[in-house]
Amino acid sequence: FGMFSFQPAAFVGDDRRWHEDYDQTGIEEVWREIERGVGRRLDFTLVQNGDLRCNRTAYGFYAGAQWYPFLDADDPRDVAARDAFFRYFGAFTFTGDPVPVLAGRLLRHVARHPRILPIAAACGARIIRRAGGLLSVLRHARAGAVRPVSFVVHQFMDARDVGPAWDLMQRGERADDPRLAVTQDRLAACHYAMAHPETGQIVPACVQHSVLDPVENVELRRLLPIATTR
């Protein structure tokens, strides 16, 4: 696998399915368990995808049984490399082209910005040193034990909060309720906004699933009936 993705439960959809107090398990608890399984602290602040209360991601790779981050948040050189990546590649699209076309575009881009080469070389050298050195990485590579693996957690919000918070946002109003105010902040920072298929309006993912998909949710109740067992 190249990615492990976890989602703490959010109260969305058929209320009959919720029998436990799932609020006891949130993004903090799930992230701690991931770190326990990986065997090391996983930084999720160096590269952020929206609000950290909604999304946490750690990018890295396995070399043998050990996981290593591509970038070390405690190393100022890696922080500078991250900034350089967004400066030079922030508007660059890596998807949608065949590999030969993408390779050609990358070569042209690097030719226009030759500063990319020494930054990338220095960053690559740090990654290899972090993983035990070149000989160690090559040994694991020959054994097929070098592979990129990312860890991701998405924390969706409960429908009972998203609905009223979104209604207030549509009217340009700030919620007085602290819980709804937090919900508004997270909706405003949503990294996974999408176009509604009927109106084309760009809406946060939680709004799409909790507020704007009532027909789909009813259909899911039919497709996924709750079976009575003894």
CYANA upper distance limits for C-alpha pairs under 8 A (distance plus 0.5 A):
  1 PHE  CA    149 VAL  CA      7.50
  2 GLY  CA    147 ARG  CA      7.88
  2 GLY  CA    148 PRO  CA      6.34
  2 GLY  CA    149 VAL  CA      4.95
  2 GLY  CA    150 SER  CA      6.84
  3 MET  CA    149 VAL  CA      5.67
  3 MET  CA    150 SER  CA      5.10
  3 MET  CA    151 PHE  CA      6.31
  3 MET  CA    152 VAL  CA      7.86
  4 PHE  CA    149 VAL  CA      8.02
  4 PHE  CA    150 SER  CA      6.83
  4 PHE  CA    151 PHE  CA      5.48
  4 PHE  CA    152 VAL  CA      6.66
  5 SER  CA    151 PHE  CA      6.55
  5 SER  CA    152 VAL  CA      5.13
  5 SER  CA    153 VAL  CA      6.17
  5 SER  CA    154 HIS  CA      8.09
  6 PHE  CA     30 VAL  CA      8.22
  6 PHE  CA    152 VAL  CA      6.73
  6 PHE  CA    153 VAL  CA      5.22
  6 PHE  CA    154 HIS  CA      6.89
  7 GLN  CA    153 VAL  CA      6.17
  7 GLN  CA    154 HIS  CA      5.50
  7 GLN  CA    155 GLN  CA      6.23
  7 GLN  CA    156 PHE  CA      7.99
  8 PRO  CA     22 TYR  CA      8.45
  8 PRO  CA     25 THR  CA      7.06
  8 PRO  CA     26 GLY  CA      6.22
  8 PRO  CA     27 ILE  CA      7.05
  8 PRO  CA     30 VAL  CA      7.77
  8 PRO  CA    153 VAL  CA      8.38
  8 PRO  CA    154 HIS  CA      7.74
  8 PRO  CA    155 GLN  CA      6.27
  8 PRO  CA    156 PHE  CA      8.03
  9 ALA  CA     22 TYR  CA      6.78
  9 ALA  CA     23 ASP  CA      8.33
  9 ALA  CA     25 THR  CA      8.39
  9 ALA  CA     26 GLY  CA      8.43
  9 ALA  CA    155 GLN  CA      8.12
  9 ALA  CA    156 PHE  CA      7.99
 10 ALA  CA     22 TYR  CA      8.30
 10 ALA  CA    155 GLN  CA      7.96
 10 ALA  CA    156 PHE  CA      6.15
 10 ALA  CA    157 MET  CA      6.08
 10 ALA  CA    158 ASP  CA      5.56
 10 ALA  CA    159 ALA  CA      8.30
 11 PHE  CA     15 ASP  CA      8.03
 11 PHE  CA     18 TRP  CA      7.90
 11 PHE  CA    157 MET  CA      7.86
 11 PHE  CA    158 ASP  CA      5.13
 11 PHE  CA    159 ALA  CA      6.58
 11 PHE  CA    160 ARG  CA      8.30
 12 VAL  CA    158 ASP  CA      6.48
 12 VAL  CA    159 ALA  CA      5.81
 12 VAL  CA    209 HIS  CA      8.11
 12 VAL  CA    210 SER  CA      6.51
 13 GLY  CA    159 ALA  CA      8.48
 13 GLY  CA    210 SER  CA      7.78
 13 GLY  CA    217 ASN  CA      6.41
 14 ASP  CA     18 TRP  CA      8.35
 14 ASP  CA    217 ASN  CA      8.08
 14 ASP  CA    221 ARG  CA      7.30
 17 ARG  CA    226 ILE  CA      8.36
 25 THR  CA     29 GLU  CA      6.35
 25 THR  CA     30 VAL  CA      7.49
 26 GLY  CA     30 VAL  CA      6.80
 26 GLY  CA    155 GLN  CA      7.78
 27 ILE  CA     31 TRP  CA      6.50
 27 ILE  CA     53 ARG  CA      7.68
 27 ILE  CA     54 CYS  CA      8.30
 27 ILE  CA    153 VAL  CA      7.40
 27 ILE  CA    154 HIS  CA      8.13
 27 ILE  CA    155 GLN  CA      6.63
 28 GLU  CA     32 ARG  CA      6.78
 29 GLU  CA     33 GLU  CA      6.92
 30 VAL  CA     34 ILE  CA      6.84
 30 VAL  CA    153 VAL  CA      8.22
 31 TRP  CA     35 GLU  CA      6.75
 31 TRP  CA    153 VAL  CA      7.83
 32 ARG  CA     36 ARG  CA      6.66
 33 GLU  CA     37 GLY  CA      6.71
 34 ILE  CA     38 VAL  CA      6.62
 34 ILE  CA    151 PHE  CA      8.46
 35 GLU  CA     39 GLY  CA      6.29
 35 GLU  CA     40 ARG  CA      6.03
 35 GLU  CA     41 ARG  CA      6.09
 35 GLU  CA     42 LEU  CA      6.64
 36 ARG  CA     40 ARG  CA      7.28
 38 VAL  CA     66 GLN  CA      8.41
 38 VAL  CA     67 TRP  CA      7.46
 42 LEU  CA     58 ALA  CA      6.68
 43 ASP  CA     57 THR  CA      8.49
 43 ASP  CA     58 ALA  CA      6.67
 43 ASP  CA     73 ALA  CA      7.37
 44 PHE  CA     48 GLN  CA      7.29
 44 PHE  CA     56 ARG  CA      5.95
 44 PHE  CA     57 THR  CA      5.80
 44 PHE  CA     58 ALA  CA      5.92
 45 THR  CA     52 LEU  CA      8.42
 45 THR  CA     56 ARG  CA      8.37
 45 THR  CA     73 ALA  CA      8.12
 46 LEU  CA     71 LEU  CA      8.40
 46 LEU  CA     73 ALA  CA      6.20
 46 LEU  CA     79 VAL  CA      7.78
 46 LEU  CA     82 ARG  CA      8.41
 47 VAL  CA     57 THR  CA      7.99
 47 VAL  CA     82 ARG  CA      8.42
 48 GLN  CA     52 LEU  CA      7.53
 48 GLN  CA     55 ASN  CA      8.22
 48 GLN  CA     56 ARG  CA      7.52
 48 GLN  CA     57 THR  CA      7.68
 49 ASN  CA     55 ASN  CA      6.65
 49 ASN  CA     56 ARG  CA      7.66
 49 ASN  CA     57 THR  CA      8.14
 49 ASN  CA    191 HIS  CA      6.46
 50 GLY  CA     54 CYS  CA      7.70
 50 GLY  CA     55 ASN  CA      7.10
 50 GLY  CA    189 ALA  CA      5.97
 50 GLY  CA    190 CYS  CA      6.01
 50 GLY  CA    191 HIS  CA      5.14
 51 ASP  CA     55 ASN  CA      6.74
 51 ASP  CA    186 ARG  CA      6.56
 51 ASP  CA    189 ALA  CA      6.26
 51 ASP  CA    190 CYS  CA      7.26
 51 ASP  CA    191 HIS  CA      8.18
 52 LEU  CA     56 ARG  CA      6.36
 53 ARG  CA    155 GLN  CA      7.49
 53 ARG  CA    186 ARG  CA      8.00
 54 CYS  CA    153 VAL  CA      8.31
 54 CYS  CA    154 HIS  CA      6.08
 54 CYS  CA    155 GLN  CA      5.17
 54 CYS  CA    156 PHE  CA      7.00
 54 CYS  CA    186 ARG  CA      7.69
 55 ASN  CA    152 VAL  CA      7.73
 55 ASN  CA    153 VAL  CA      6.14
 55 ASN  CA    154 HIS  CA      5.28
 55 ASN  CA    155 GLN  CA      6.89
 56 ARG  CA    152 VAL  CA      6.15
 56 ARG  CA    153 VAL  CA      5.77
 56 ARG  CA    154 HIS  CA      7.38
 57 THR  CA    150 SER  CA      7.50
 57 THR  CA    151 PHE  CA      6.13
 57 THR  CA    152 VAL  CA      5.00
 57 THR  CA    153 VAL  CA      7.15
 58 ALA  CA     69 PRO  CA      7.77
 58 ALA  CA    150 SER  CA      6.12
 58 ALA  CA    151 PHE  CA      5.74
 58 ALA  CA    152 VAL  CA      7.16
 59 TYR  CA     69 PRO  CA      6.39
 59 TYR  CA     70 PHE  CA      6.66
 59 TYR  CA     71 LEU  CA      8.36
 59 TYR  CA    148 PRO  CA      8.47
 59 TYR  CA    149 VAL  CA      7.29
 59 TYR  CA    150 SER  CA      5.15
 59 TYR  CA    151 PHE  CA      7.30
 60 GLY  CA     67 TRP  CA      7.38
 60 GLY  CA     68 TYR  CA      5.94
 60 GLY  CA     69 PRO  CA      4.49
 60 GLY  CA     70 PHE  CA      5.24
 60 GLY  CA     71 LEU  CA      8.25
 60 GLY  CA    148 PRO  CA      6.38
 60 GLY  CA    149 VAL  CA      6.18
 60 GLY  CA    150 SER  CA      6.35
 61 PHE  CA     67 TRP  CA      6.04
 61 PHE  CA     68 TYR  CA      5.96
 61 PHE  CA     69 PRO  CA      6.97
 61 PHE  CA     70 PHE  CA      7.70
 61 PHE  CA    146 VAL  CA      7.43
 61 PHE  CA    147 ARG  CA      5.98
 61 PHE  CA    148 PRO  CA      4.44
 61 PHE  CA    149 VAL  CA      5.41
 61 PHE  CA    150 SER  CA      7.81
 62 TYR  CA     66 GLN  CA      6.02
 62 TYR  CA     67 TRP  CA      4.80
 62 TYR  CA     68 TYR  CA      6.71
 62 TYR  CA    145 ALA  CA      7.56
 62 TYR  CA    146 VAL  CA      5.92
 62 TYR  CA    147 ARG  CA      5.90
 62 TYR  CA    148 PRO  CA      6.75
 62 TYR  CA    149 VAL  CA      7.18
 63 ALA  CA     67 TRP  CA      6.96
 63 ALA  CA     68 TYR  CA      8.06
 63 ALA  CA    131 ALA  CA      7.40
 63 ALA  CA    137 VAL  CA      6.99
 63 ALA  CA    140 HIS  CA      6.40
 63 ALA  CA    141 ALA  CA      8.09
 63 ALA  CA    145 ALA  CA      6.18
 63 ALA  CA    146 VAL  CA      5.02
 63 ALA  CA    147 ARG  CA      7.43
 64 GLY  CA    140 HIS  CA      6.26
 64 GLY  CA    145 ALA  CA      5.51
 64 GLY  CA    146 VAL  CA      6.94
 65 ALA  CA    145 ALA  CA      8.47
 68 TYR  CA    130 ARG  CA      7.66
 68 TYR  CA    131 ALA  CA      6.91
 69 PRO  CA    127 ILE  CA      8.28
 70 PHE  CA    127 ILE  CA      6.58
 71 LEU  CA     78 ASP  CA      6.06
 71 LEU  CA     79 VAL  CA      8.15
 71 LEU  CA     82 ARG  CA      8.43
 71 LEU  CA    127 ILE  CA      7.92
 72 ASP  CA     78 ASP  CA      6.46
 72 ASP  CA     79 VAL  CA      8.13
 73 ALA  CA     78 ASP  CA      7.29
 73 ALA  CA     79 VAL  CA      6.88
 75 ASP  CA     79 VAL  CA      7.04
 76 PRO  CA     80 ALA  CA      6.66
 77 ARG  CA     81 ALA  CA      6.67
 77 ARG  CA    123 CYS  CA      8.48
 78 ASP  CA     82 ARG  CA      6.66
 78 ASP  CA    123 CYS  CA      7.40
 79 VAL  CA     83 ASP  CA      6.88
 80 ALA  CA     84 ALA  CA      6.66
 81 ALA  CA     85 PHE  CA      6.66
 81 ALA  CA    119 ILE  CA      7.05
 81 ALA  CA    120 ALA  CA      8.24
 81 ALA  CA    123 CYS  CA      7.47
 82 ARG  CA     86 PHE  CA      6.99
 83 ASP  CA     87 ARG  CA      6.58
 84 ALA  CA     88 TYR  CA      6.54
 84 ALA  CA    116 ILE  CA      8.38
 84 ALA  CA    119 ILE  CA      8.47
 85 PHE  CA     89 PHE  CA      5.98
 85 PHE  CA     90 GLY  CA      7.52
 86 PHE  CA     90 GLY  CA      4.87
 88 TYR  CA     92 PHE  CA      8.42
 88 TYR  CA    113 HIS  CA      8.12
 88 TYR  CA    116 ILE  CA      8.20
 94 PHE  CA    102 LEU  CA      7.49
 97 ASP  CA    101 VAL  CA      6.47
 97 ASP  CA    102 LEU  CA      6.21
 98 PRO  CA    102 LEU  CA      6.68
 99 VAL  CA    103 ALA  CA      6.50
100 PRO  CA    104 GLY  CA      6.75
101 VAL  CA    105 ARG  CA      6.76
102 LEU  CA    106 LEU  CA      6.63
103 ALA  CA    107 LEU  CA      6.71
104 GLY  CA    108 ARG  CA      6.78
105 ARG  CA    109 HIS  CA      6.58
106 LEU  CA    110 VAL  CA      6.59
107 LEU  CA    111 ALA  CA      6.57
108 ARG  CA    112 ARG  CA      6.82
109 HIS  CA    113 HIS  CA      6.79
110 VAL  CA    114 PRO  CA      5.88
110 VAL  CA    115 ARG  CA      8.43
110 VAL  CA    116 ILE  CA      6.87
110 VAL  CA    117 LEU  CA      7.89
115 ARG  CA    119 ILE  CA      7.24
116 ILE  CA    120 ALA  CA      6.53
117 LEU  CA    121 ALA  CA      6.58
118 PRO  CA    122 ALA  CA      6.55
119 ILE  CA    123 CYS  CA      6.66
120 ALA  CA    124 GLY  CA      6.51
121 ALA  CA    125 ALA  CA      6.69
122 ALA  CA    126 ARG  CA      6.89
123 CYS  CA    127 ILE  CA      6.83
124 GLY  CA    128 ILE  CA      6.81
125 ALA  CA    129 ARG  CA      6.74
126 ARG  CA    130 ARG  CA      6.54
127 ILE  CA    131 ALA  CA      6.88
128 ILE  CA    132 GLY  CA      7.11
128 ILE  CA    133 GLY  CA      5.76
128 ILE  CA    134 LEU  CA      6.40
128 ILE  CA    137 VAL  CA      7.46
129 ARG  CA    133 GLY  CA      4.94
129 ARG  CA    134 LEU  CA      7.58
131 ALA  CA    136 SER  CA      7.96
131 ALA  CA    137 VAL  CA      7.19
132 GLY  CA    136 SER  CA      6.18
132 GLY  CA    137 VAL  CA      7.42
133 GLY  CA    137 VAL  CA      6.82
134 LEU  CA    138 LEU  CA      6.57
135 LEU  CA    139 ARG  CA      6.56
136 SER  CA    140 HIS  CA      6.82
137 VAL  CA    141 ALA  CA      6.51
137 VAL  CA    146 VAL  CA      7.94
138 LEU  CA    142 ARG  CA      6.61
139 ARG  CA    143 ALA  CA      7.01
140 HIS  CA    144 GLY  CA      6.78
140 HIS  CA    145 ALA  CA      5.48
140 HIS  CA    146 VAL  CA      6.37
141 ALA  CA    145 ALA  CA      6.04
141 ALA  CA    146 VAL  CA      5.61
156 PHE  CA    206 CYS  CA      6.82
157 MET  CA    161 ASP  CA      7.65
157 MET  CA    162 VAL  CA      7.19
157 MET  CA    183 THR  CA      8.17
157 MET  CA    206 CYS  CA      6.94
158 ASP  CA    162 VAL  CA      6.84
158 ASP  CA    210 SER  CA      8.23
159 ALA  CA    163 GLY  CA      6.51
159 ALA  CA    206 CYS  CA      8.34
159 ALA  CA    210 SER  CA      5.49
159 ALA  CA    211 VAL  CA      7.71
160 ARG  CA    164 PRO  CA      7.81
161 ASP  CA    165 ALA  CA      6.65
161 ASP  CA    179 ARG  CA      8.16
161 ASP  CA    180 LEU  CA      6.62
161 ASP  CA    183 THR  CA      7.27
162 VAL  CA    166 TRP  CA      6.36
162 VAL  CA    180 LEU  CA      8.27
162 VAL  CA    183 THR  CA      7.10
162 VAL  CA    184 GLN  CA      8.48
162 VAL  CA    206 CYS  CA      7.46
162 VAL  CA    207 VAL  CA      6.89
162 VAL  CA    210 SER  CA      7.40
162 VAL  CA    211 VAL  CA      7.93
163 GLY  CA    167 ASP  CA      6.78
163 GLY  CA    207 VAL  CA      7.76
163 GLY  CA    210 SER  CA      7.58
163 GLY  CA    211 VAL  CA      6.37
164 PRO  CA    168 LEU  CA      6.83
164 PRO  CA    180 LEU  CA      8.05
165 ALA  CA    169 MET  CA      6.83
165 ALA  CA    175 ALA  CA      7.47
165 ALA  CA    180 LEU  CA      5.95
165 ALA  CA    181 ALA  CA      7.77
165 ALA  CA    183 THR  CA      6.88
165 ALA  CA    184 GLN  CA      6.19
166 TRP  CA    170 GLN  CA      6.66
166 TRP  CA    184 GLN  CA      7.50
166 TRP  CA    187 LEU  CA      8.48
166 TRP  CA    207 VAL  CA      7.73
167 ASP  CA    171 ARG  CA      7.09
168 LEU  CA    172 GLY  CA      6.74
168 LEU  CA    173 GLU  CA      5.53
168 LEU  CA    174 ARG  CA      7.13
168 LEU  CA    175 ALA  CA      7.32
169 MET  CA    173 GLU  CA      6.06
169 MET  CA    174 ARG  CA      7.44
169 MET  CA    184 GLN  CA      7.65
174 ARG  CA    181 ALA  CA      7.30
174 ARG  CA    184 GLN  CA      8.43
175 ALA  CA    180 LEU  CA      6.38
175 ALA  CA    181 ALA  CA      5.53
175 ALA  CA    184 GLN  CA      8.25
176 ASP  CA    180 LEU  CA      8.01
176 ASP  CA    181 ALA  CA      7.23
177 ASP  CA    181 ALA  CA      6.60
178 PRO  CA    182 VAL  CA      6.73
179 ARG  CA    183 THR  CA      6.89
180 LEU  CA    184 GLN  CA      6.67
181 ALA  CA    185 ASP  CA      6.86
182 VAL  CA    186 ARG  CA      6.81
183 THR  CA    187 LEU  CA      6.63
184 GLN  CA    188 ALA  CA      6.57
185 ASP  CA    189 ALA  CA      6.89
186 ARG  CA    190 CYS  CA      6.65
187 LEU  CA    204 PRO  CA      6.51
187 LEU  CA    206 CYS  CA      8.12
188 ALA  CA    204 PRO  CA      8.31
190 CYS  CA    204 PRO  CA      6.16
190 CYS  CA    205 ALA  CA      7.93
191 HIS  CA    204 PRO  CA      8.26
192 TYR  CA    204 PRO  CA      6.69
192 TYR  CA    205 ALA  CA      6.21
193 ALA  CA    202 ILE  CA      6.63
193 ALA  CA    203 VAL  CA      5.64
193 ALA  CA    204 PRO  CA      4.55
193 ALA  CA    205 ALA  CA      5.88
194 MET  CA    201 GLN  CA      8.41
194 MET  CA    202 ILE  CA      5.68
194 MET  CA    203 VAL  CA      5.94
194 MET  CA    204 PRO  CA      6.81
194 MET  CA    205 ALA  CA      7.05
194 MET  CA    208 GLN  CA      8.44
195 ALA  CA    199 THR  CA      8.24
195 ALA  CA    200 GLY  CA      5.39
195 ALA  CA    201 GLN  CA      5.74
195 ALA  CA    202 ILE  CA      4.84
195 ALA  CA    203 VAL  CA      6.72
196 HIS  CA    200 GLY  CA      5.30
196 HIS  CA    201 GLN  CA      5.86
196 HIS  CA    202 ILE  CA      6.83
196 HIS  CA    203 VAL  CA      7.33
196 HIS  CA    208 GLN  CA      7.79
203 VAL  CA    207 VAL  CA      6.88
203 VAL  CA    208 GLN  CA      7.00
204 PRO  CA    208 GLN  CA      6.89
205 ALA  CA    209 HIS  CA      6.79
206 CYS  CA    210 SER  CA      6.26
206 CYS  CA    211 VAL  CA      8.32
207 VAL  CA    211 VAL  CA      5.64
207 VAL  CA    212 LEU  CA      6.87
208 GLN  CA    212 LEU  CA      5.38
208 GLN  CA    213 ASP  CA      6.58
209 HIS  CA    213 ASP  CA      6.01
210 SER  CA    214 PRO  CA      8.20
213 ASP  CA    217 ASN  CA      6.61
214 PRO  CA    218 VAL  CA      6.76
215 VAL  CA    219 GLU  CA      6.74
216 GLU  CA    220 LEU  CA      6.64
217 ASN  CA    221 ARG  CA      6.95
218 VAL  CA    222 ARG  CA      7.26
219 GLU  CA    223 LEU  CA      6.73
220 LEU  CA    224 LEU  CA      6.17
221 ARG  CA    225 PRO  CA      6.13
